């Protein structure tokens, strides 16, 4: 009986640890896997006018993701056109990745460096 009690106790402790670890990750805004961030970058770069992605971050909100994206656009693009481009980025990311509920973008001009 003591051996069975120890085994049950270890099982309960293991389950408690796994549940606590998952809950802590949700509460602490742990970033999703690198593959997801790479997919977001790939989608954003597929939009015409987006020259470079300088930063991409995502955080979980329940079962969903909120994305923060810093993009560089063609430097001669008008404000209206750049607004349109980042709107397309947001729509494409949310269309291709249904677990993304919002994409917040910051736009900078793309300047070629020698």
Buried (B, 14 or more C-beta within 10 A) or exposed (E): EEEEEEEEEEEEEEEEEEEEEEEEEEEEEEBBEEEBBEBBBEBBEEBEBBBBBEEBBBBBEEEEBBBBBBBBBBEEBEEEEBBBBBEBBBEBBBEEBEEBBEBEBEBBEBEEEE
